[in-house]
């Protein structure tokens, strides 16, 4: 884990997220990773839409997930997200999905993000965004 914060958020598994075997369909974990990542930014005082209006985007360039145990309809899950690595033009978020009731690990994974401008060109991460990624709050910078 990084030295920065580990953000937790909880979700209740919806029926639409399950497959014919009554377990959560694998692609939904990737969506939950995004929920955790979004919550990470919100809890650091960062509104991602503000960055986009300034021409800074942070698309996913790679994703990995490992599935360890199934979640089922109605389960309450905890999604943990943290920044694993920050480089000049990219950052990697790591995730853990747990069954909230028992703490059983259901899935782990990571997403790698490139910083790009409004033309899609890879650019150096702006210093204010870098500070947020390294565990500082955007509020601390104003």
Secondary structure, DSSP 8 states (H G I E B T S, - for coil): --SS--EEEEEE--GGGB-TTSBB-THHHHHHHHHHHHHHHHHTT--HHHHHHTT-B--EEEEEEEE-S--BTT-EEEEEEEEEEE-SSEEEEEEEEEETTT--EEEEEEEEEE-B-TTS-B----HHHHHHHTT--GGGG-
